[in-house]
Amino acid sequence: MSYYCDKYPIIEKKSISRDTFSITIYAPEAAKAAHAGQFANISAPGFTLRRPISICEFSRSRGTLRFVFEVRGKGTEAISRLNVGDNLDVLGPLGNGFAIPDSARRAVLVGGGIGVPPMLGLAKKLGDRATAILGFRDYSRIILADEPTGNLDSTNGNEVMSLLKELNRDGATVVMVTHSEENAREAERIIRMMDGYILTESKNIRVVDA
Ligand SMILES: Cc1cc2nc3c(=O)[nH]c(=O)nc-3n(C[C@H](O)[C@H](O)[C@H](O)COP(=O)(O)OP(=O)(O)OC[C@H]3O[C@@H](n4cnc5c(N)ncnc54)[C@H](O)[C@@H]3O)c2cc1C
């Protein structure tokens, strides 16, 4: 297992929900060595001990590693203040990562809250062989759940849509980002966007059996 310790430039930073940030660095050697489920020890500016954060996603072709973390204390708070152009001091990839036998035909990935990001790399590797079941403490903390049926076959996609409709019936507001016309037709309000701009906004009148 090879690992690296260096300062890597932050090329993207996003706030993705309350107190949760996504940071992507350009670290080609580390990205080449990374496997789904591994983590890195990240230095928090001003602190001696590094903070372990899972590798959420890696791209060998782009040479990038992505971390998603929640601000829990002073260390993660210091990391969250870094911005694009700053360097992130990273030791990794570390740990064994996920071992999935080649014979596995289907996998169900179950994760909650900040336990979700480490599964993204695995979900991408498994593609439509994986069904992800994600849980969050409250609606303001939902992360990485857009395109809910994007990688699923129609049976599993329909199951996910039924669960979302059930949540909606129970009083939850569901905001869904999708390219699927069929899924969009289930929504009460549809906002069509392109290149970050709103194209149209409409109310969806659905005929419900009496
Ligand atoms: C293998 C691994 C992967 C992780 N992946 C993620 C992730 O992807 N996203 C995410 O948001 N969080 C992740 N965590 C939890 C994250 O490491 C802690 O939330 C973070 O270290 C808290 O640091 P802090 O300074 O903000 O908090 P503080 O509570 O102020 O930290 C105080 C001290 O406790 C240590 N510490 C605190 N929590 C942990 C912990 N869970 N494990 C080990 N040491 C800890 C810190 O290193 C520090 O020395 C992971 C933890 C582990 C062990």
The ligand as a Tripos MOL2 file, in Angstrom:
@<TRIPOS>MOLECULE
LIG
   53    58     1     0     0
SMALL
NO_CHARGES

@<TRIPOS>ATOM
      1 C1        -11.3840    6.6530    9.7120 C.3       1 LIG1
      2 C2        -12.2150    7.8870    9.9730 C.ar      1 LIG1
      3 C3        -12.8440    8.5030    8.9080 C.ar      1 LIG1
      4 C4        -13.6120    9.6560    9.1440 C.ar      1 LIG1
      5 N1        -14.2200   10.2400    8.0630 N.ar      1 LIG1
      6 C5        -14.9230   11.3550    8.2470 C.ar      1 LIG1
      7 C6        -15.5450   11.9960    7.1300 C.ar      1 LIG1
      8 O1        -15.4590   11.5590    5.9720 O.2       1 LIG1
      9 N2        -16.2330   13.1500    7.3650 N.ar      1 LIG1
     10 C7        -16.3460   13.6600    8.6360 C.ar      1 LIG1
     11 O2        -17.0030   14.7020    8.7980 O.2       1 LIG1
     12 N3        -15.7950   13.0710    9.7070 N.ar      1 LIG1
     13 C8        -15.0770   11.9450    9.5560 C.ar      1 LIG1
     14 N4        -14.4880   11.3620   10.6340 N.ar      1 LIG1
     15 C9        -14.6250   12.0040   11.9530 C.3       1 LIG1
     16 C10       -13.6180   13.1780   12.0610 C.3       1 LIG1
     17 O3        -12.3060   12.6530   12.0500 O.3       1 LIG1
     18 C11       -13.8350   13.9630   13.3640 C.3       1 LIG1
     19 O4        -15.1060   14.5680   13.3090 O.3       1 LIG1
     20 C12       -12.7690   15.0290   13.5060 C.3       1 LIG1
     21 O5        -11.5210   14.4420   13.7980 O.3       1 LIG1
     22 C13       -13.1550   15.9750   14.6350 C.3       1 LIG1
     23 O6        -12.1100   16.8950   14.7980 O.3       1 LIG1
     24 P1        -12.3610   18.3300   15.4340 P.3       1 LIG1
     25 O7        -11.0500   18.9220   15.7620 O.co2     1 LIG1
     26 O8        -13.2700   19.1320   14.6000 O.co2     1 LIG1
     27 O9        -13.1630   17.9530   16.7500 O.3       1 LIG1
     28 P2        -12.6600   17.9020   18.2280 P.3       1 LIG1
     29 O10       -13.6920   17.1550   18.9860 O.co2     1 LIG1
     30 O11       -12.3180   19.2610   18.6940 O.co2     1 LIG1
     31 O12       -11.3260   17.0260   18.1620 O.3       1 LIG1
     32 C14       -10.5640   16.8380   19.3230 C.3       1 LIG1
     33 C15        -9.5880   15.6910   19.1630 C.3       1 LIG1
     34 O13       -10.2650   14.4390   19.0200 O.3       1 LIG1
     35 C16        -9.8650   13.7960   17.8360 C.3       1 LIG1
     36 N5        -11.1010   13.2170   17.2740 N.ar      1 LIG1
     37 C17       -12.3270   13.7530   17.3170 C.ar      1 LIG1
     38 N6        -13.2250   12.9430   16.7260 N.ar      1 LIG1
     39 C18       -12.5530   11.8540   16.3090 C.ar      1 LIG1
     40 C19       -12.9170   10.6470   15.6500 C.ar      1 LIG1
     41 N7        -14.1930   10.3840   15.2570 N.pl3     1 LIG1
     42 N8        -11.9350    9.7520   15.3840 N.ar      1 LIG1
     43 C20       -10.6670    9.9840   15.7580 C.ar      1 LIG1
     44 N9        -10.2590   11.0960   16.3820 N.ar      1 LIG1
     45 C21       -11.1800   12.0200   16.6550 C.ar      1 LIG1
     46 C22        -9.2720   14.8590   16.9600 C.3       1 LIG1
     47 O14        -8.2480   14.3310   16.1060 O.3       1 LIG1
     48 C23        -8.6880   15.8260   17.9680 C.3       1 LIG1
     49 O15        -7.3990   15.4210   18.3430 O.3       1 LIG1
     50 C24       -13.7450   10.1980   10.4580 C.ar      1 LIG1
     51 C25       -13.1070    9.5650   11.5150 C.ar      1 LIG1
     52 C26       -12.3630    8.4230   11.2950 C.ar      1 LIG1
     53 C27       -11.6950    7.7440   12.4610 C.3       1 LIG1
@<TRIPOS>BOND
     1     1     2 1
     2     2     3 ar
     3     2    52 ar
     4     3     4 ar
     5     4     5 ar
     6     4    50 ar
     7     5     6 ar
     8     6     7 ar
     9     6    13 1
    10     7     8 2
    11     7     9 ar
    12     9    10 ar
    13    10    11 2
    14    10    12 ar
    15    12    13 ar
    16    13    14 ar
    17    14    15 1
    18    14    50 ar
    19    15    16 1
    20    16    17 1
    21    16    18 1
    22    18    19 1
    23    18    20 1
    24    20    21 1
    25    20    22 1
    26    22    23 1
    27    23    24 1
    28    24    25 2
    29    24    26 1
    30    24    27 1
    31    27    28 1
    32    28    29 2
    33    28    30 1
    34    28    31 1
    35    31    32 1
    36    32    33 1
    37    33    34 1
    38    33    48 1
    39    34    35 1
    40    35    36 1
    41    35    46 1
    42    36    37 ar
    43    36    45 ar
    44    37    38 ar
    45    38    39 ar
    46    39    40 ar
    47    39    45 ar
    48    40    41 1
    49    40    42 ar
    50    42    43 ar
    51    43    44 ar
    52    44    45 ar
    53    46    47 1
    54    46    48 1
    55    48    49 1
    56    50    51 ar
    57    51    52 ar
    58    52    53 1
@<TRIPOS>SUBSTRUCTURE
     1 LIG1         1 GROUP 0 **** ****
